[in-house]
Amino acid sequence: MVDTSVKLCDIQLKNPVIPASGTFGFGHEFAHWYDLNVLGAICLKGTTKDPRFGNETPRIAEAPAGMLNAVGLQNPGIEAVLETELPALRKLYSGPVIANISGFSKEEYVFCCEKADQSPHVDIIEVNISCPNVQSGGMSFGASAKDAGEITKAVRAVCKKPIFMKLTPNVTDIAEIARACEANGADGISLINTLLAMRIDIKNRKPVLANTTGGLSGPAVFPVALRMVWQVYKAVKLPIIGMGGVSCPEDVVEMMLAGATAVQVGASNLQNPFACPEIIDGLPPLLERLGVSRIAELIGAAHY
């Protein structure tokens, strides 16, 4: 019998597979497809202080081996998530819940993280620092080690629950950003977010996305994500949630060998609503073929 359980900051997950933020709604939307309790954890849709409609359409575009999105953090706001979405999810799901918090200022991150920390329905807070910092001309908070460290320190001061900083891949040195988060009190690192990309309609000679650029996700980004997980594992002593193009059990194993403790599945959910349970079902036979009795043995094993 293969043991697929892992621990994130002493929180037990029955397996390492987690639907990624932005690809699974608030969880309960998928309950008519399958029993959500097969999942290792659920990561909620990105949440801001105030409700957001998001970007103009079109905000989805196809790409070879992936897709682009420029949804723009459409969400009902932190109060509605805590009062409506989370209780609805908890009626259907008893496993760990990860709240994904986004913001456009340090004050917004602090406000939302403090609210999420106080919720009895939230187990881990994932802080998305890929948002544009309006106080610094629109550059992503996660593009600067200084900004990443400041946000980490600020939310750490108001949170008792584990905080995982979600990093952008659109940087020169991902390890430097991760070290800044660790130094300022992060409990873990989530990576990667999407890669900045675009498509152009050659008939009308205009960008396909109304926002011009969007985030590339899907199998095309998997090797980049894997490389960054590897680098961050070597740089910090924190648990890592790896993501970026994961679409099969083999990808989960690769991510864990590179250093991930758990793995989020993103774009695959949008193509196939059964992606996560199919990956979970495929893990035990794969591990048996590899001669692995405990999946936790794989974490960082490629480094030794």
C-alpha positions, 0 to 999 in steps of 0.5 A: 500500500503506497502512502501518498500523504504529505505535510505542509507546516504540520497540516496533513494532506492525504495526497500532494495534489491541490487545484491551483488558484484561479482554475477551480473557483471557490471549490464548491463549483466542482462538487457536482463533478466529483467528491472534493474530499479526494483532493489533498487541499483546495486553493481558492480563487484569488481574493482582493479587498473589494469586489472586482469585475476583472479585465475586459474581454477577450481575456483568454487566448490559446497558445501551443501547449498552453493558454494565456489568461488576463482575467484580472482577479475577478472576485466578489471581495474578501467579505463575500468570500469569508461569509458566503463562499467558504461556508458553502465549500465547508458543507462539501469539503473537510480537507485543508483550505488555502486562501489566495490573497492578492492586493495592490498595496501593502495595506490591502494585503494586510487587511485581507490576510488578517481577515483570512487568518481569522476565518475558522475555514482557512488553514493556509494563506497563499499571498500572491505577490505577482500583483502590480504595485500601484505605489511603485509604477505598476511593477509586480511586488514579487519582482523586487526582493525588497518589496517581497520582503516588505509584504511578507513582513507585513502580513506575518505581523497579522497572521498566526496561520502559515503563510506561503508567498506565491512568486512570479517567474518574471524575474532574473533571480527567483532564489533572491526573492525566495530568500527575502520572503524566508528572512521576513517570516514566510512559512513556505513558498508557492511557485510559479505564477504565470509567465508574461506573454501575448498573442496577435491576431494576424487578420486584424493585426491587433493583440488577441487579448483586450489587456494586450498581455496575459499570463501563459500557463499549461504544459509549455511552462512546466520545464521553467517551473521545474527549474525554479522549484529546483533553485528555490529548494536549494536557496531556502529551508521552507516547504514549497508548493510547486505549480506550472503546467502540471498535467499528469502523475509523472509531473507531480513526481518530477516536481517533488523530486525537484523539491516541492512538498505539494503540487498545484494543478492549474490549466489542466482543470480548465481543459478537464474538470476531472484532471485532479482526481485522475492525477491522484488515481494515477499516483499509487500505480506510478509510485509502485512502478518506481519502487516508492512506498511513501511519496514524501520520500521524493521531496527534493530527492533529485538533489541527493 
